[in-house]
Amino acid sequence: MARFLVIVFMCCVLTSCSTQTFQFANSLGKLKKEKMQNFFIYGLGQEQEINPITFCGSVSRITKVEVKQTFMDGLLMTLSFGIFTPRTAYVYCKK
């Protein structure tokens, strides 16, 4: 049992968080939408699109789009042994 807990702990520690940021304007924006994207089997060969225009109204109002693998996303991936691999997308719009 102790060996299993050590393995689970190491899997949690060795997984990392990652962020992809797409900056559209130099001004600060307000978080408009947070959406969890669901992928399976480490997300291999899968993609999902998010349309920030639907949340901001127009292209000129988009300031930033981020896609992150948060700690909770990594934890869910580790507990499911990579079968379920979520990522969280954030859309920021001008105030």
Buried (B, 14 or more C-beta within 10 A) or exposed (E): EEEEEEEEEEBEEEBEEEEEEEEBBEEEBEEBBEEEBEBEEEBEEEEEEBEBEEBBEEEEBBBBBBBBBBEEBBBBBBEEEBEBBBBBBBBBBBE
